[in-house]
Amino acid sequence: MRKRFAALTSAGAGALLFILAAPAVAAPSADTIVTFTVTAGSLDITAPAGPTSIGSAAPAGTVTGQIGPVSVSDTRGGATSLWTASVFATDFTVDDLTVPFAAVQYWSGPATDTTGGGTFTPGQLTAGDAVTLTGTTETAVTAFGHTGGTGGSTATWNPMLIVNVPITAELGAYSGTVTHQVA
């Protein structure tokens, strides 16, 4: 009886070894081809609506202050992401008094945030690069630019205005509009 039990045990072990060594059967599967489309977005620019006070100064003084973050978003999805943001201003007035836009300088400073590839170029990297604002879209000065990269890009900067208050300026809270555009 002992021998027979041992023989069954050996046979059982062989069968078990055969079962374990048998190739696995693949589970049934089904493939689904999935598609999607990338559509063209837009080229947009945002800036603080204001009013934003940048400070005060006496006649012949200087008022300097940041106007808040300006952002460009390019989601057009092209082979290259190329854009230039520019800026111009109106005269600054109160009642019938005027400080002309030509008394205002602008400098973009460096980007505070960017996404996407390519090269991001500030119009005026430092205060020493500040430029006098113009009064029309046709003569607007460059604020920021982007070249290269693929798909889209975003950039944000916080520009500084420098108002050289004319010695002839009278007292008052002057208000004007600084316009950023992108193309």
URHU-V572384 format. One line per field, one symbol per residue. phi: phi as a letter, one per 30 degrees, with the letter a starting at -180 (. if undefined). psi: psi as a letter, one per 40 degrees, with the letter a starting at -180 (. if undefined). Layout:
phi: ???
psi: ???
This chain:
phi: .dddddddddddddddddddddddcddebbcbdcbabccdcbcbbbbedidbdckaadeicbcbadcjdcbcbccdiddbcbabcbbbbcdcbbhccbcdeddccbbdiddcabbjdjccbddbdbddcebddccbddcecdcabbbiibibabbbbbdccbccdddddcdlcdbbccccbbb
psi: ddddddddddddddddddddeiiihiiiihihhhiihhihbihiiiihdaihheaiiiieahhhiieihhhhhhfdfidighihhiiiiiihihbeihhideehihhdaiiehiiiaahhhidhdideeiihiieiddeiihdiihiaiibiiiihigihihhghidehiiigihihhhiii.
